[in-house]
Amino acid sequence: MSRPPAPHGRTGRPPVTSRAQILAAARRLIDRDGWEKLTIRRLAAELGIGATTLYHHVQGKDDLLILLLNHYINETERPPLPSDPRDRIVAAATAMHDALAAWPWAAEVLSADGFVGLLDESAMWMVEAIVAGANDCGCTPEQSVDVFRNIWYYTVGEVLVRAHSARRRDEGRPFAYRDDLDPSHVPHLATIGVRWAALAARDIYPHGLRTFVDGLLAQATSARGAG
């Protein structure tokens, strides 16, 4: 008896039709090689499909990154938010910081004003909590946005500086700290000297955040009273 003809088409891995599979593969590539090297072609190769097939699921790299971010934020555990609005701002900002610190490339992708418009509503809860907390503290909508933006800049800056510093250390090329500074030119820095490395390694974000939030809210209250 003759064998039936072999089926035509691809063999091996089945075609990918799940968004979850696509996002998981993209995350593997980012974790391994960095987000800058993620391309649709490389992702398609990772999945074992053609790039044209992948374009049926995502419009391009930017679309893919936003899908990843929304998925990642929605997976992030939401902490209980305090009833006190000031404490609520701090708790939401801390959750935002911790999420970015665990995946620093997200901070780089989102380091531009207007990113909020790219997020799904379900992924906006940290932003909403900060803006709502500022509003409940008596800030105007404009002041509430300013509170968020200032906290965002502070948080993203801290995350990126620490991530880049860690990367340089891992690559064996950390920045050097000076022990030969001339006290007649920079007396205070000369006194600190190489101690700067140990001082810079301390985690001062929580204290800085609380101080920053208190200052922003006090400034907004003062401006409202003067008006």
Rosetta constraint file for C-alpha pairs under 8 A:
AtomPair CA 13 CA 48 HARMONIC 6.75 0.50
AtomPair CA 15 CA 48 HARMONIC 7.78 0.50
AtomPair CA 15 CA 49 HARMONIC 6.55 0.50
AtomPair CA 16 CA 21 HARMONIC 7.05 0.50
AtomPair CA 16 CA 22 HARMONIC 7.50 0.50
AtomPair CA 16 CA 47 HARMONIC 7.20 0.50
AtomPair CA 16 CA 49 HARMONIC 7.30 0.50
AtomPair CA 17 CA 21 HARMONIC 7.79 0.50
AtomPair CA 18 CA 22 HARMONIC 6.56 0.50
AtomPair CA 19 CA 23 HARMONIC 6.15 0.50
AtomPair CA 19 CA 57 HARMONIC 7.29 0.50
AtomPair CA 20 CA 24 HARMONIC 6.05 0.50
AtomPair CA 21 CA 25 HARMONIC 6.17 0.50
AtomPair CA 22 CA 26 HARMONIC 6.18 0.50
AtomPair CA 22 CA 47 HARMONIC 7.49 0.50
AtomPair CA 23 CA 27 HARMONIC 6.09 0.50
AtomPair CA 23 CA 64 HARMONIC 7.88 0.50
AtomPair CA 23 CA 67 HARMONIC 7.74 0.50
AtomPair CA 23 CA 68 HARMONIC 6.13 0.50
AtomPair CA 24 CA 28 HARMONIC 6.29 0.50
AtomPair CA 25 CA 29 HARMONIC 6.40 0.50
AtomPair CA 25 CA 43 HARMONIC 6.94 0.50
AtomPair CA 25 CA 46 HARMONIC 6.84 0.50
AtomPair CA 25 CA 47 HARMONIC 6.85 0.50
AtomPair CA 26 CA 30 HARMONIC 6.24 0.50
AtomPair CA 26 CA 38 HARMONIC 7.43 0.50
AtomPair CA 26 CA 43 HARMONIC 6.23 0.50
AtomPair CA 27 CA 31 HARMONIC 6.00 0.50
AtomPair CA 27 CA 68 HARMONIC 7.69 0.50
AtomPair CA 28 CA 32 HARMONIC 6.07 0.50
AtomPair CA 29 CA 33 HARMONIC 5.74 0.50
AtomPair CA 29 CA 34 HARMONIC 7.02 0.50
AtomPair CA 29 CA 35 HARMONIC 7.64 0.50
AtomPair CA 29 CA 38 HARMONIC 6.66 0.50
AtomPair CA 29 CA 43 HARMONIC 7.49 0.50
AtomPair CA 30 CA 34 HARMONIC 4.38 0.50
AtomPair CA 30 CA 35 HARMONIC 4.69 0.50
AtomPair CA 30 CA 36 HARMONIC 8.00 0.50
AtomPair CA 30 CA 37 HARMONIC 7.59 0.50
AtomPair CA 30 CA 38 HARMONIC 6.48 0.50
AtomPair CA 31 CA 35 HARMONIC 7.77 0.50
AtomPair CA 33 CA 37 HARMONIC 6.42 0.50
AtomPair CA 33 CA 38 HARMONIC 7.77 0.50
AtomPair CA 34 CA 38 HARMONIC 7.09 0.50
AtomPair CA 34 CA 105 HARMONIC 7.62 0.50
AtomPair CA 35 CA 105 HARMONIC 6.53 0.50
AtomPair CA 38 CA 42 HARMONIC 6.63 0.50
AtomPair CA 38 CA 43 HARMONIC 7.01 0.50
AtomPair CA 38 CA 61 HARMONIC 7.58 0.50
AtomPair CA 39 CA 43 HARMONIC 6.12 0.50
AtomPair CA 39 CA 61 HARMONIC 6.30 0.50
AtomPair CA 40 CA 44 HARMONIC 6.02 0.50
AtomPair CA 40 CA 51 HARMONIC 6.34 0.50
AtomPair CA 40 CA 54 HARMONIC 7.43 0.50
AtomPair CA 40 CA 60 HARMONIC 6.75 0.50
AtomPair CA 40 CA 61 HARMONIC 6.36 0.50
AtomPair CA 41 CA 45 HARMONIC 6.28 0.50
AtomPair CA 41 CA 50 HARMONIC 7.83 0.50
AtomPair CA 41 CA 51 HARMONIC 5.46 0.50
AtomPair CA 42 CA 46 HARMONIC 6.19 0.50
AtomPair CA 43 CA 47 HARMONIC 6.27 0.50
AtomPair CA 44 CA 48 HARMONIC 6.00 0.50
AtomPair CA 44 CA 49 HARMONIC 5.20 0.50
AtomPair CA 44 CA 50 HARMONIC 5.65 0.50
AtomPair CA 44 CA 51 HARMONIC 5.21 0.50
AtomPair CA 44 CA 54 HARMONIC 6.35 0.50
AtomPair CA 45 CA 49 HARMONIC 6.17 0.50
AtomPair CA 45 CA 50 HARMONIC 7.14 0.50
AtomPair CA 45 CA 51 HARMONIC 7.83 0.50
AtomPair CA 49 CA 53 HARMONIC 6.67 0.50
AtomPair CA 49 CA 54 HARMONIC 7.26 0.50
AtomPair CA 50 CA 54 HARMONIC 6.56 0.50
AtomPair CA 51 CA 55 HARMONIC 6.36 0.50
AtomPair CA 52 CA 56 HARMONIC 7.03 0.50
AtomPair CA 53 CA 57 HARMONIC 7.56 0.50
AtomPair CA 54 CA 58 HARMONIC 6.48 0.50
AtomPair CA 55 CA 59 HARMONIC 5.69 0.50
AtomPair CA 55 CA 60 HARMONIC 6.99 0.50
AtomPair CA 58 CA 63 HARMONIC 6.27 0.50
AtomPair CA 58 CA 64 HARMONIC 6.02 0.50
AtomPair CA 59 CA 63 HARMONIC 5.78 0.50
AtomPair CA 59 CA 64 HARMONIC 7.37 0.50
AtomPair CA 60 CA 64 HARMONIC 6.16 0.50
AtomPair CA 61 CA 65 HARMONIC 6.16 0.50
AtomPair CA 62 CA 66 HARMONIC 6.37 0.50
AtomPair CA 63 CA 67 HARMONIC 6.24 0.50
AtomPair CA 64 CA 68 HARMONIC 6.17 0.50
AtomPair CA 65 CA 69 HARMONIC 6.14 0.50
AtomPair CA 65 CA 109 HARMONIC 7.90 0.50
AtomPair CA 66 CA 70 HARMONIC 6.12 0.50
AtomPair CA 66 CA 118 HARMONIC 6.92 0.50
AtomPair CA 66 CA 119 HARMONIC 7.22 0.50
AtomPair CA 67 CA 71 HARMONIC 6.11 0.50
AtomPair CA 68 CA 72 HARMONIC 5.99 0.50
AtomPair CA 69 CA 73 HARMONIC 6.02 0.50
AtomPair CA 69 CA 106 HARMONIC 6.92 0.50
AtomPair CA 69 CA 119 HARMONIC 7.95 0.50
AtomPair CA 70 CA 74 HARMONIC 6.07 0.50
AtomPair CA 70 CA 119 HARMONIC 6.13 0.50
AtomPair CA 70 CA 120 HARMONIC 6.36 0.50
AtomPair CA 70 CA 123 HARMONIC 5.83 0.50
AtomPair CA 71 CA 75 HARMONIC 6.25 0.50
AtomPair CA 72 CA 76 HARMONIC 6.38 0.50
AtomPair CA 73 CA 99 HARMONIC 7.70 0.50
AtomPair CA 73 CA 123 HARMONIC 5.67 0.50
AtomPair CA 74 CA 122 HARMONIC 6.84 0.50
AtomPair CA 74 CA 123 HARMONIC 5.63 0.50
AtomPair CA 76 CA 99 HARMONIC 7.10 0.50
AtomPair CA 78 CA 95 HARMONIC 7.61 0.50
AtomPair CA 79 CA 91 HARMONIC 7.60 0.50
AtomPair CA 79 CA 92 HARMONIC 7.97 0.50
AtomPair CA 79 CA 95 HARMONIC 7.32 0.50
AtomPair CA 81 CA 87 HARMONIC 7.94 0.50
AtomPair CA 81 CA 88 HARMONIC 5.42 0.50
AtomPair CA 81 CA 91 HARMONIC 6.45 0.50
AtomPair CA 81 CA 92 HARMONIC 7.34 0.50
AtomPair CA 82 CA 87 HARMONIC 6.05 0.50
AtomPair CA 82 CA 88 HARMONIC 5.12 0.50
AtomPair CA 82 CA 91 HARMONIC 7.63 0.50
AtomPair CA 83 CA 87 HARMONIC 7.58 0.50
AtomPair CA 83 CA 88 HARMONIC 6.68 0.50
AtomPair CA 84 CA 88 HARMONIC 6.03 0.50
AtomPair CA 85 CA 89 HARMONIC 6.27 0.50
AtomPair CA 85 CA 132 HARMONIC 7.82 0.50
AtomPair CA 85 CA 133 HARMONIC 4.41 0.50
AtomPair CA 85 CA 134 HARMONIC 6.92 0.50
AtomPair CA 85 CA 136 HARMONIC 6.06 0.50
AtomPair CA 85 CA 137 HARMONIC 6.28 0.50
AtomPair CA 86 CA 90 HARMONIC 6.51 0.50
AtomPair CA 86 CA 133 HARMONIC 6.25 0.50
AtomPair CA 86 CA 134 HARMONIC 7.32 0.50
AtomPair CA 86 CA 137 HARMONIC 7.08 0.50
AtomPair CA 86 CA 213 HARMONIC 7.55 0.50
AtomPair CA 86 CA 214 HARMONIC 7.86 0.50
AtomPair CA 87 CA 91 HARMONIC 6.09 0.50
AtomPair CA 88 CA 92 HARMONIC 6.13 0.50
AtomPair CA 88 CA 129 HARMONIC 6.87 0.50
AtomPair CA 88 CA 130 HARMONIC 7.07 0.50
AtomPair CA 88 CA 133 HARMONIC 6.12 0.50
AtomPair CA 89 CA 93 HARMONIC 6.04 0.50
AtomPair CA 89 CA 129 HARMONIC 6.44 0.50
AtomPair CA 89 CA 130 HARMONIC 4.62 0.50
AtomPair CA 89 CA 131 HARMONIC 7.89 0.50
AtomPair CA 89 CA 133 HARMONIC 5.56 0.50
AtomPair CA 89 CA 134 HARMONIC 7.28 0.50
AtomPair CA 89 CA 213 HARMONIC 7.79 0.50
AtomPair CA 90 CA 94 HARMONIC 5.99 0.50
AtomPair CA 90 CA 130 HARMONIC 7.92 0.50
AtomPair CA 90 CA 209 HARMONIC 7.04 0.50
AtomPair CA 90 CA 210 HARMONIC 6.60 0.50
AtomPair CA 90 CA 213 HARMONIC 7.37 0.50
AtomPair CA 91 CA 95 HARMONIC 6.23 0.50
AtomPair CA 92 CA 96 HARMONIC 6.19 0.50
AtomPair CA 92 CA 126 HARMONIC 5.26 0.50
AtomPair CA 92 CA 127 HARMONIC 7.76 0.50
AtomPair CA 92 CA 129 HARMONIC 6.22 0.50
AtomPair CA 92 CA 130 HARMONIC 6.33 0.50
AtomPair CA 93 CA 97 HARMONIC 6.10 0.50
AtomPair CA 93 CA 126 HARMONIC 6.99 0.50
AtomPair CA 93 CA 130 HARMONIC 7.13 0.50
AtomPair CA 93 CA 151 HARMONIC 7.30 0.50
AtomPair CA 93 CA 155 HARMONIC 7.83 0.50
AtomPair CA 94 CA 98 HARMONIC 6.11 0.50
AtomPair CA 94 CA 206 HARMONIC 7.54 0.50
AtomPair CA 95 CA 99 HARMONIC 6.11 0.50
AtomPair CA 95 CA 126 HARMONIC 7.56 0.50
AtomPair CA 96 CA 100 HARMONIC 6.26 0.50
AtomPair CA 96 CA 126 HARMONIC 6.56 0.50
AtomPair CA 97 CA 101 HARMONIC 5.98 0.50
AtomPair CA 97 CA 155 HARMONIC 5.99 0.50
AtomPair CA 97 CA 156 HARMONIC 7.58 0.50
AtomPair CA 97 CA 159 HARMONIC 7.15 0.50
AtomPair CA 98 CA 102 HARMONIC 6.20 0.50
AtomPair CA 99 CA 103 HARMONIC 6.56 0.50
AtomPair CA 100 CA 104 HARMONIC 5.09 0.50
AtomPair CA 100 CA 105 HARMONIC 7.74 0.50
AtomPair CA 100 CA 106 HARMONIC 6.26 0.50
AtomPair CA 100 CA 107 HARMONIC 5.93 0.50
AtomPair CA 100 CA 156 HARMONIC 7.82 0.50
AtomPair CA 100 CA 159 HARMONIC 6.83 0.50
AtomPair CA 101 CA 159 HARMONIC 5.64 0.50
AtomPair CA 101 CA 163 HARMONIC 7.61 0.50
AtomPair CA 103 CA 107 HARMONIC 7.78 0.50
AtomPair CA 104 CA 108 HARMONIC 6.95 0.50
AtomPair CA 104 CA 159 HARMONIC 6.62 0.50
AtomPair CA 104 CA 160 HARMONIC 6.59 0.50
AtomPair CA 104 CA 163 HARMONIC 6.48 0.50
AtomPair CA 105 CA 109 HARMONIC 6.38 0.50
AtomPair CA 106 CA 110 HARMONIC 6.12 0.50
AtomPair CA 107 CA 111 HARMONIC 5.85 0.50
AtomPair CA 107 CA 156 HARMONIC 5.88 0.50
AtomPair CA 107 CA 159 HARMONIC 7.40 0.50
AtomPair CA 107 CA 160 HARMONIC 7.02 0.50
AtomPair CA 108 CA 160 HARMONIC 7.42 0.50
AtomPair CA 110 CA 115 HARMONIC 5.90 0.50
AtomPair CA 111 CA 115 HARMONIC 7.87 0.50
AtomPair CA 111 CA 156 HARMONIC 7.24 0.50
AtomPair CA 114 CA 118 HARMONIC 7.69 0.50
AtomPair CA 115 CA 119 HARMONIC 7.12 0.50
AtomPair CA 116 CA 124 HARMONIC 7.23 0.50
AtomPair CA 119 CA 123 HARMONIC 5.99 0.50
AtomPair CA 119 CA 124 HARMONIC 6.48 0.50
AtomPair CA 120 CA 124 HARMONIC 6.63 0.50
AtomPair CA 121 CA 125 HARMONIC 7.55 0.50
AtomPair CA 124 CA 128 HARMONIC 6.00 0.50
AtomPair CA 125 CA 129 HARMONIC 5.94 0.50
AtomPair CA 126 CA 130 HARMONIC 6.36 0.50
AtomPair CA 127 CA 131 HARMONIC 6.19 0.50
AtomPair CA 127 CA 148 HARMONIC 7.20 0.50
AtomPair CA 128 CA 132 HARMONIC 5.82 0.50
AtomPair CA 129 CA 133 HARMONIC 5.90 0.50
AtomPair CA 130 CA 134 HARMONIC 6.23 0.50
AtomPair CA 130 CA 144 HARMONIC 7.92 0.50
AtomPair CA 130 CA 147 HARMONIC 7.92 0.50
AtomPair CA 130 CA 148 HARMONIC 6.23 0.50
AtomPair CA 131 CA 135 HARMONIC 6.18 0.50
AtomPair CA 131 CA 144 HARMONIC 5.17 0.50
AtomPair CA 131 CA 145 HARMONIC 6.39 0.50
AtomPair CA 131 CA 147 HARMONIC 7.42 0.50
AtomPair CA 131 CA 148 HARMONIC 6.26 0.50
AtomPair CA 132 CA 136 HARMONIC 6.10 0.50
AtomPair CA 132 CA 144 HARMONIC 7.64 0.50
AtomPair CA 133 CA 137 HARMONIC 6.26 0.50
AtomPair CA 134 CA 138 HARMONIC 6.65 0.50
AtomPair CA 134 CA 139 HARMONIC 5.51 0.50
AtomPair CA 134 CA 143 HARMONIC 7.79 0.50
AtomPair CA 134 CA 144 HARMONIC 5.16 0.50
AtomPair CA 134 CA 147 HARMONIC 7.00 0.50
AtomPair CA 134 CA 217 HARMONIC 7.25 0.50
AtomPair CA 135 CA 139 HARMONIC 4.70 0.50
AtomPair CA 135 CA 140 HARMONIC 6.28 0.50
AtomPair CA 135 CA 141 HARMONIC 6.83 0.50
AtomPair CA 135 CA 144 HARMONIC 5.95 0.50
AtomPair CA 137 CA 217 HARMONIC 7.30 0.50
AtomPair CA 138 CA 221 HARMONIC 6.98 0.50
AtomPair CA 139 CA 143 HARMONIC 5.38 0.50
AtomPair CA 139 CA 144 HARMONIC 5.61 0.50
AtomPair CA 139 CA 217 HARMONIC 7.57 0.50
AtomPair CA 139 CA 220 HARMONIC 6.17 0.50
AtomPair CA 139 CA 221 HARMONIC 6.95 0.50
AtomPair CA 139 CA 224 HARMONIC 7.89 0.50
AtomPair CA 140 CA 144 HARMONIC 5.99 0.50
AtomPair CA 141 CA 145 HARMONIC 6.29 0.50
AtomPair CA 142 CA 146 HARMONIC 6.36 0.50
AtomPair CA 143 CA 147 HARMONIC 6.12 0.50
AtomPair CA 143 CA 220 HARMONIC 6.45 0.50
AtomPair CA 144 CA 148 HARMONIC 6.35 0.50
AtomPair CA 145 CA 149 HARMONIC 6.11 0.50
AtomPair CA 146 CA 150 HARMONIC 6.08 0.50
AtomPair CA 147 CA 151 HARMONIC 6.25 0.50
AtomPair CA 147 CA 213 HARMONIC 7.72 0.50
AtomPair CA 147 CA 216 HARMONIC 6.29 0.50
AtomPair CA 147 CA 217 HARMONIC 7.62 0.50
AtomPair CA 148 CA 152 HARMONIC 5.93 0.50
AtomPair CA 149 CA 153 HARMONIC 6.10 0.50
AtomPair CA 150 CA 154 HARMONIC 6.22 0.50
AtomPair CA 151 CA 155 HARMONIC 6.01 0.50
AtomPair CA 151 CA 209 HARMONIC 7.62 0.50
AtomPair CA 151 CA 212 HARMONIC 7.69 0.50
AtomPair CA 151 CA 213 HARMONIC 7.59 0.50
AtomPair CA 152 CA 156 HARMONIC 5.96 0.50
AtomPair CA 153 CA 157 HARMONIC 5.94 0.50
AtomPair CA 154 CA 158 HARMONIC 6.23 0.50
AtomPair CA 155 CA 159 HARMONIC 6.21 0.50
AtomPair CA 156 CA 160 HARMONIC 6.04 0.50
AtomPair CA 157 CA 161 HARMONIC 6.04 0.50
AtomPair CA 158 CA 162 HARMONIC 6.23 0.50
AtomPair CA 158 CA 205 HARMONIC 7.55 0.50
AtomPair CA 159 CA 163 HARMONIC 6.06 0.50
AtomPair CA 160 CA 164 HARMONIC 5.95 0.50
AtomPair CA 161 CA 165 HARMONIC 6.03 0.50
AtomPair CA 162 CA 166 HARMONIC 6.08 0.50
AtomPair CA 163 CA 167 HARMONIC 6.17 0.50
AtomPair CA 164 CA 168 HARMONIC 6.24 0.50
AtomPair CA 165 CA 169 HARMONIC 6.31 0.50
AtomPair CA 165 CA 174 HARMONIC 6.99 0.50
AtomPair CA 166 CA 170 HARMONIC 6.14 0.50
AtomPair CA 167 CA 171 HARMONIC 6.17 0.50
AtomPair CA 168 CA 172 HARMONIC 6.23 0.50
AtomPair CA 168 CA 173 HARMONIC 5.19 0.50
AtomPair CA 168 CA 174 HARMONIC 5.01 0.50
AtomPair CA 168 CA 175 HARMONIC 7.79 0.50
AtomPair CA 169 CA 173 HARMONIC 5.70 0.50
AtomPair CA 169 CA 174 HARMONIC 4.79 0.50
AtomPair CA 177 CA 193 HARMONIC 7.04 0.50
AtomPair CA 177 CA 194 HARMONIC 5.20 0.50
AtomPair CA 177 CA 196 HARMONIC 7.05 0.50
AtomPair CA 177 CA 197 HARMONIC 6.82 0.50
AtomPair CA 178 CA 193 HARMONIC 5.83 0.50
AtomPair CA 178 CA 194 HARMONIC 5.86 0.50
AtomPair CA 179 CA 190 HARMONIC 7.30 0.50
AtomPair CA 179 CA 193 HARMONIC 5.08 0.50
AtomPair CA 179 CA 194 HARMONIC 5.68 0.50
AtomPair CA 180 CA 190 HARMONIC 7.49 0.50
AtomPair CA 180 CA 193 HARMONIC 7.75 0.50
AtomPair CA 181 CA 185 HARMONIC 7.96 0.50
AtomPair CA 181 CA 186 HARMONIC 7.03 0.50
AtomPair CA 181 CA 189 HARMONIC 7.37 0.50
AtomPair CA 181 CA 190 HARMONIC 5.03 0.50
AtomPair CA 181 CA 193 HARMONIC 7.32 0.50
AtomPair CA 182 CA 186 HARMONIC 6.26 0.50
AtomPair CA 182 CA 187 HARMONIC 7.05 0.50
AtomPair CA 182 CA 190 HARMONIC 6.36 0.50
AtomPair CA 183 CA 187 HARMONIC 3.97 0.50
AtomPair CA 183 CA 188 HARMONIC 7.39 0.50
AtomPair CA 183 CA 189 HARMONIC 7.81 0.50
AtomPair CA 183 CA 190 HARMONIC 5.38 0.50
AtomPair CA 183 CA 191 HARMONIC 7.50 0.50
AtomPair CA 186 CA 190 HARMONIC 6.02 0.50
AtomPair CA 187 CA 191 HARMONIC 6.24 0.50
AtomPair CA 188 CA 192 HARMONIC 6.50 0.50
AtomPair CA 189 CA 193 HARMONIC 5.99 0.50
AtomPair CA 192 CA 196 HARMONIC 6.11 0.50
AtomPair CA 194 CA 198 HARMONIC 7.99 0.50
AtomPair CA 195 CA 199 HARMONIC 6.27 0.50
AtomPair CA 196 CA 200 HARMONIC 5.83 0.50
AtomPair CA 197 CA 201 HARMONIC 6.29 0.50
AtomPair CA 198 CA 202 HARMONIC 6.97 0.50
AtomPair CA 204 CA 208 HARMONIC 5.95 0.50
AtomPair CA 205 CA 209 HARMONIC 5.80 0.50
AtomPair CA 206 CA 210 HARMONIC 6.41 0.50
AtomPair CA 207 CA 211 HARMONIC 6.26 0.50
AtomPair CA 208 CA 212 HARMONIC 5.91 0.50
AtomPair CA 209 CA 213 HARMONIC 6.03 0.50
AtomPair CA 210 CA 214 HARMONIC 6.13 0.50
AtomPair CA 211 CA 215 HARMONIC 6.20 0.50
AtomPair CA 212 CA 216 HARMONIC 6.14 0.50
AtomPair CA 213 CA 217 HARMONIC 6.11 0.50
AtomPair CA 214 CA 218 HARMONIC 6.03 0.50
AtomPair CA 215 CA 219 HARMONIC 6.02 0.50
AtomPair CA 216 CA 220 HARMONIC 6.20 0.50
AtomPair CA 217 CA 221 HARMONIC 6.11 0.50
AtomPair CA 218 CA 222 HARMONIC 6.04 0.50
AtomPair CA 219 CA 223 HARMONIC 6.12 0.50
AtomPair CA 220 CA 224 HARMONIC 6.17 0.50
AtomPair CA 221 CA 225 HARMONIC 6.19 0.50
AtomPair CA 222 CA 226 HARMONIC 6.18 0.50
AtomPair CA 223 CA 227 HARMONIC 6.21 0.50
